[in-house]
């Protein structure tokens, strides 16, 4: 059965999801930053776009590190917010199902 029972819901650990998204997004930003340093044709449009969001993110070693820090914080906060919203919605739906009985 997909659901554990009609009275239980699966809760997401918000901090764990925050770390997972933060690390994943930071690794992607770092990868693109380093690739653009070593290959002149790689990722410059992406870096210019993300540099408008993450101040200091550019195709340099220090720029890649700065962008990685911003990306981790952004992913971490986004993961926590997503998990909290999910947990709230699932909890409300579980209560709604209990009232229908």
The 8 nearest C-alpha neighbors of each residue, nearest first, counted from 0:
[[1, 2, 3, 4, 5, 7, 8, 9],
 [2, 0, 3, 4, 5, 9, 8, 7],
 [3, 1, 0, 4, 5, 8, 7, 9],
 [2, 4, 7, 1, 0, 5, 8, 9],
 [5, 3, 7, 6, 2, 8, 0, 1],
 [4, 6, 7, 3, 2, 93, 96, 8],
 [7, 5, 4, 93, 8, 97, 3, 96],
 [8, 6, 4, 5, 3, 9, 93, 2],
 [9, 7, 10, 89, 6, 93, 90, 3],
 [8, 10, 11, 7, 89, 3, 86, 2],
 [9, 11, 86, 8, 12, 89, 85, 82],
 [12, 10, 13, 82, 86, 9, 16, 85],
 [11, 13, 15, 14, 16, 10, 82, 79],
 [12, 14, 79, 82, 16, 15, 11, 17],
 [15, 13, 17, 16, 12, 79, 18, 78],
 [16, 14, 18, 17, 12, 13, 19, 11],
 [15, 17, 19, 13, 78, 14, 18, 20],
 [18, 16, 75, 78, 14, 79, 20, 15],
 [17, 19, 21, 15, 75, 16, 20, 22],
 [20, 18, 16, 22, 17, 21, 23, 15],
 [21, 19, 74, 23, 17, 22, 18, 78],
 [22, 20, 74, 71, 75, 18, 24, 19],
 [21, 23, 25, 19, 20, 24, 71, 18],
 [24, 22, 20, 26, 25, 21, 19, 27],
 [23, 25, 27, 21, 26, 22, 70, 20],
 [26, 24, 67, 70, 71, 22, 28, 27],
 [27, 25, 29, 23, 24, 28, 22, 30],
 [28, 26, 30, 24, 25, 29, 31, 23],
 [27, 29, 25, 31, 30, 26, 67, 32],
 [30, 28, 32, 26, 27, 67, 31, 63],
 [29, 31, 27, 33, 32, 28, 26, 34],
 [32, 30, 34, 28, 29, 33, 35, 27],
 [33, 31, 63, 29, 35, 30, 34, 58],
 [34, 32, 36, 30, 35, 31, 29, 37],
 [33, 35, 31, 37, 36, 32, 38, 30],
 [34, 36, 41, 38, 32, 33, 37, 42],
 [37, 35, 33, 34, 58, 38, 59, 32],
 [36, 38, 34, 35, 39, 33, 41, 40],
 [39, 37, 35, 40, 41, 36, 34, 33],
 [38, 40, 41, 35, 37, 36, 43, 34],
 [39, 41, 38, 42, 35, 43, 37, 34],
 [42, 40, 35, 38, 39, 43, 34, 31],
 [43, 41, 45, 44, 35, 46, 31, 40],
 [42, 44, 46, 45, 41, 47, 35, 40],
 [43, 45, 47, 46, 42, 48, 41, 49],
 [46, 44, 48, 42, 43, 47, 49, 50],
 [47, 45, 43, 49, 48, 44, 50, 57],
 [46, 48, 50, 44, 45, 49, 43, 51],
 [49, 47, 45, 50, 46, 51, 44, 52],
 [48, 50, 46, 52, 51, 47, 53, 45],
 [51, 49, 56, 53, 47, 52, 48, 46],
 [50, 52, 49, 48, 53, 54, 47, 56],
 [53, 51, 49, 50, 54, 48, 56, 55],
 [54, 52, 50, 56, 51, 49, 66, 55],
 [55, 53, 50, 56, 52, 51, 66, 65],
 [54, 56, 62, 57, 53, 65, 50, 66],
 [57, 55, 62, 66, 50, 53, 54, 63],
 [58, 56, 62, 59, 46, 55, 50, 63],
 [57, 59, 36, 32, 35, 62, 63, 60],
 [60, 58, 62, 61, 57, 63, 36, 32],
 [59, 61, 63, 62, 64, 58, 33, 36],
 [62, 60, 64, 63, 59, 65, 57, 56],
 [63, 61, 56, 57, 59, 65, 64, 60],
 [62, 64, 32, 66, 60, 61, 65, 29],
 [63, 65, 67, 61, 62, 66, 68, 60],
 [66, 64, 62, 68, 67, 63, 56, 61],
 [67, 65, 56, 63, 69, 64, 68, 70],
 [66, 68, 25, 70, 64, 65, 69, 29],
 [69, 67, 71, 65, 70, 66, 64, 72],
 [68, 70, 66, 72, 67, 71, 73, 53],
 [71, 69, 25, 73, 67, 68, 72, 24],
 [70, 72, 21, 25, 74, 68, 73, 69],
 [73, 71, 75, 69, 70, 74, 76, 21],
 [72, 74, 70, 76, 71, 75, 77, 69],
 [75, 73, 21, 20, 77, 71, 72, 76],
 [74, 76, 17, 21, 72, 78, 18, 77],
 [75, 77, 79, 73, 78, 74, 72, 17],
 [78, 76, 74, 80, 75, 79, 81, 73],
 [79, 77, 17, 81, 75, 16, 76, 80],
 [78, 80, 13, 17, 76, 82, 81, 77],
 [79, 81, 77, 83, 78, 82, 84, 76],
 [80, 82, 78, 84, 79, 83, 77, 85],
 [83, 81, 13, 85, 79, 84, 80, 11],
 [84, 82, 86, 80, 85, 81, 87, 79],
 [83, 85, 87, 81, 82, 86, 88, 80],
 [86, 84, 82, 88, 83, 87, 81, 89],
 [87, 85, 83, 89, 88, 84, 10, 82],
 [86, 88, 84, 90, 85, 89, 83, 91],
 [89, 87, 91, 85, 90, 86, 92, 84],
 [88, 90, 92, 86, 91, 87, 93, 85],
 [89, 91, 93, 87, 88, 92, 86, 94],
 [92, 90, 88, 94, 93, 89, 87, 95],
 [93, 91, 95, 89, 94, 90, 88, 96],
 [92, 94, 90, 96, 95, 91, 89, 97],
 [95, 93, 97, 91, 92, 96, 90, 98],
 [96, 94, 92, 98, 93, 97, 91, 99],
 [95, 97, 93, 99, 94, 98, 92, 100],
 [96, 98, 94, 95, 99, 100, 93, 6],
 [99, 97, 95, 96, 100, 94, 93, 92],
 [98, 100, 96, 97, 95, 94, 93, 92],
 [99, 98, 97, 96, 95, 94, 5, 6]]
